[in-house]
Amino acid sequence: MKKFLILTLILLSFSVAFSQDQDYAVVTKDDFTFSWRVVDGTMDIILEAPTTGWISVGFDPTKKMKDANYIIGSVDKNGEVTIQDNFGTGPISHKPDEKLGGVDNVANKFGEEKDGKTTLKFSIPLDSKDKFDVVLNPGKHTVILASSKSDKLTSKHNKLAKFEIEIK
């Protein structure tokens, strides 16, 4: 009974964090859907792609993947969700913040796979104070999306998309 109550509280807090009371901005590009909103210093994100492998979003790379704040995640065949906070260590490489001495600042982690599509929902602070995260100040920001056919977060992507958003 105790486990049921804890699970119920977690699900209720998640549904409050992602309630539809405030509209999301939505960008659809190259089969990806990136939905986002800013509430009280936090960006809530919903990321969708037609894959049963991992999907990711990166913010403000300097060269390809370098220096970007990446959030990458997957849902395995058993329904287990993995979402990691990563940093672009080079033009074609990234590592988890925690392995670099930083902190995983991703909250409200949720994911599901349905009908060949992966959906991830999570929140990140606009300014985590972590040197491996980009500060998302008001203004324009480059967003890069990627997906893979594999759930293994270190496997290479097979799709990419890039665009700009403006935080007000």
Secondary structure, 3 states (H helix, E strand, C coil): CHHHHHHHHHHHHHHHHCCCCCCCEEEEECCEEEEEEEECCEEEEEEEECCCCCEEEEECCCECCECCEEEEEEECCCCCEEEEEEEEEECCEEEEHHHHCCCCCCEEEEEEEECCEEEEEEEEECCCCCCCCCCCCCEEEEEEEEECCCCCCCCCCCEEEEEEEEEC
